[in-house]
Amino acid sequence: MLRNVKINNLFYEKLEIEEYKPWGAILDINTGEKKAKKEQNSDYQHVAVAGLGFFVNKVVTFDIINNKLILSDNFTKQIEKDWLEIPFTKGSKGHLILNATDDVKSYALIFDTGAGKNIISSKKLSKNKELIKLKEFPFYITELSFVDIPNFKDDFIVLDGLTDDLPSDGILGNDFLYSYIVKIDFKNQKMWIKPQPEE
């Protein structure tokens, strides 16, 4: 535990530090095969991760297209009208959980900035959901929309064997961040999104 830390003019009374331990699985995007544990660990030997504790009581904006991560203590700034609020809940370990739907079932998705792709468990997916197979991609994909913003949709990889460690139906990963700019007020537990500008 670090106390009274200042990082880029942001003050942290307490900042919990722990050793990074990879969880879940790393998939080869070309073959769809899982990497062996030994390979996974070698990929992360020199990785530093800013976990949820880094964002406590901050307003955080993720703008991955423009390579920006903006942290602020300013909770009074008005949110512009082009941002849409999207409710979330917190899981038992502090994960942010958003709800998506395929118009038949609802799915709880963990928001994980460390995940490369949006993923949904095939075991949880409704039976009649349309799956798309792309020639250049070793996975099936499907489209889900957000429960509270039905015309905001994103693609998800459908996987058979998601890790048992995952306390949800799937993951919102970097695919989500490439589609939307995301702003989260961790103090007041609010989230807003807006589409990334089209090129």
C-alpha positions in Angstrom: 0.0 0.0 0.0 1.4 3.4 -1.0 0.1 6.4 0.9 -0.1 10.1 -0.1 1.0 9.6 -3.7 0.8 12.3 -6.3 0.8 11.2 -10.0 0.6 14.0 -12.7 -1.1 16.4 -10.2 -3.6 13.7 -9.1 -3.5 12.9 -5.4 -4.0 9.4 -4.0 -4.3 9.1 -0.2 -4.0 5.3 -0.6 -2.9 3.3 -3.6 -2.8 -0.4 -3.4 0.0 -2.1 -5.4 0.1 -5.8 -6.1 2.0 -8.2 -8.4 0.3 -8.7 -11.7 -1.0 -12.2 -12.3 -2.4 -13.0 -15.7 -5.8 -14.6 -15.6 -8.1 -15.9 -18.3 -6.7 -17.0 -21.6 -4.7 -15.6 -24.5 -5.9 -16.7 -27.9 -4.0 -16.8 -31.2 -6.2 -14.6 -33.4 -5.1 -16.4 -36.6 -5.7 -20.0 -35.4 -8.1 -19.6 -32.5 -5.9 -21.8 -30.3 -5.2 -21.0 -26.6 -1.7 -20.2 -25.7 0.0 -22.4 -23.1 0.4 -21.0 -19.6 4.2 -20.8 -20.1 3.7 -18.7 -23.2 1.2 -16.4 -21.5 3.5 -15.7 -18.6 6.4 -14.8 -20.9 4.2 -12.3 -22.7 3.5 -10.4 -19.4 7.0 -10.5 -17.8 7.4 -6.7 -18.0 3.8 -5.4 -17.9 2.6 -2.8 -15.5 -1.2 -2.5 -15.2 -3.2 0.3 -13.8 -6.0 -1.5 -12.1 -9.4 -0.3 -10.7 -7.7 1.2 -7.6 -5.9 3.7 -9.8 -9.3 5.1 -10.8 -11.1 5.3 -7.4 -12.8 8.7 -7.0 -11.7 9.9 -10.4 -13.4 10.8 -13.7 -11.7 8.7 -16.4 -12.0 9.1 -20.2 -10.8 6.3 -22.5 -10.2 7.6 -26.0 -8.2 4.7 -27.5 -8.3 6.0 -31.1 -6.5 9.2 -30.1 -4.2 7.3 -27.6 -5.7 9.3 -24.6 -6.4 8.2 -21.1 -7.6 11.3 -19.2 -8.0 11.3 -15.4 -9.6 14.1 -13.5 -10.8 15.1 -10.0 -13.3 17.6 -11.5 -16.8 16.2 -10.9 -18.6 19.5 -11.7 -17.9 19.7 -15.4 -21.1 19.3 -17.5 -21.4 16.4 -19.8 -22.2 17.5 -23.4 -25.4 16.3 -25.0 -23.7 14.0 -27.5 -22.7 11.6 -24.6 -25.2 8.9 -23.7 -25.4 7.6 -20.2 -25.2 3.8 -19.8 -25.9 2.2 -16.4 -23.5 -0.3 -14.8 -23.3 -2.3 -11.7 -20.2 -3.4 -9.8 -19.3 -7.1 -9.4 -18.1 -8.7 -6.2 -14.4 -7.8 -7.1 -15.2 -4.3 -8.2 -15.5 -5.1 -11.9 -17.8 -2.8 -13.9 -20.7 -4.9 -15.4 -22.8 -3.6 -18.3 -25.9 -5.3 -19.7 -26.3 -6.3 -23.4 -29.0 -8.1 -25.2 -29.7 -10.1 -28.4 -33.4 -9.2 -28.1 -34.1 -12.6 -26.6 -31.8 -12.7 -23.6 -29.8 -10.2 -21.5 -26.1 -10.7 -20.8 -23.9 -9.4 -18.0 -20.5 -8.2 -19.5 -17.4 -7.2 -17.6 -15.8 -4.0 -18.9 -12.1 -5.0 -19.2 -9.7 -2.6 -20.9 -7.0 -5.4 -20.8 -9.0 -7.7 -23.1 -8.3 -7.4 -26.8 -11.7 -8.4 -28.0 -15.4 -8.4 -27.1 -16.3 -12.0 -26.1 -19.5 -13.8 -25.3 -19.7 -17.4 -24.0 -21.4 -19.8 -26.4 -22.9 -21.6 -23.4 -24.8 -18.5 -22.3 -25.9 -17.3 -25.8 -29.5 -17.8 -26.8 -30.0 -20.9 -29.1 -31.5 -19.1 -32.0 -28.9 -16.3 -32.1 -27.4 -15.8 -35.6 -23.7 -16.5 -35.8 -21.5 -15.2 -38.6 -18.3 -17.0 -39.8 -15.8 -14.9 -41.6 -13.2 -16.6 -43.9 -10.2 -14.8 -42.4 -11.2 -15.3 -38.8 -11.2 -18.6 -36.9 -14.2 -17.7 -34.6 -17.9 -17.1 -35.0 -19.1 -13.6 -34.3 -22.4 -12.2 -33.3 -23.9 -8.8 -32.7 -25.3 -7.6 -29.3 -26.8 -4.3 -28.4 -26.8 -2.5 -25.0 -30.0 -2.9 -23.0 -30.3 0.8 -22.2 -29.2 2.1 -25.7 -30.6 -0.5 -28.2 -29.4 1.3 -31.3 -25.7 1.1 -30.0 -24.4 -2.3 -31.1 -21.1 -4.1 -31.2 -19.7 -7.4 -32.5 -18.6 -10.2 -30.1 -16.5 -13.3 -30.6 -18.3 -16.4 -29.6 -16.1 -18.8 -27.5 -16.9 -22.3 -26.3 -14.5 -22.4 -23.3 -14.4 -19.2 -21.3 -12.5 -19.5 -18.1 -14.4 -20.5 -15.0 -12.8 -17.4 -13.2 -15.1 -15.1 -15.3 -18.0 -14.0 -13.2 -20.1 -12.9 -16.2 -21.5 -14.0 -19.6 -18.8 -12.2 -21.5 -16.3 -9.3 -21.8 -16.4 -5.8 -23.3 -12.8 -5.4 -24.4 -10.8 -3.1 -26.7 -13.3 -3.6 -29.6 -15.7 -1.6 -27.4 -13.1 1.1 -26.9 -12.4 1.3 -30.6 -16.1 1.8 -31.3 -16.8 4.3 -28.4 -15.2 7.0 -26.3 -15.9 6.0 -22.7 -16.2 8.4 -19.7 -16.6 6.9 -16.2 -17.3 8.9 -13.0 -16.0 6.3 -10.4 -17.1 8.4 -7.5 -20.7 8.7 -8.5 -20.8 5.4 -10.4 -21.9 6.8 -13.8 -20.7 6.0 -17.3 -21.2 7.7 -20.6 -20.3 6.7 -24.1 -20.3 8.3 -27.6 -19.3 6.8 -30.9 -15.8 7.4 -32.1 -15.8 9.9 -35.0 -16.0 8.2 -38.4 -12.8 8.6 -40.4 
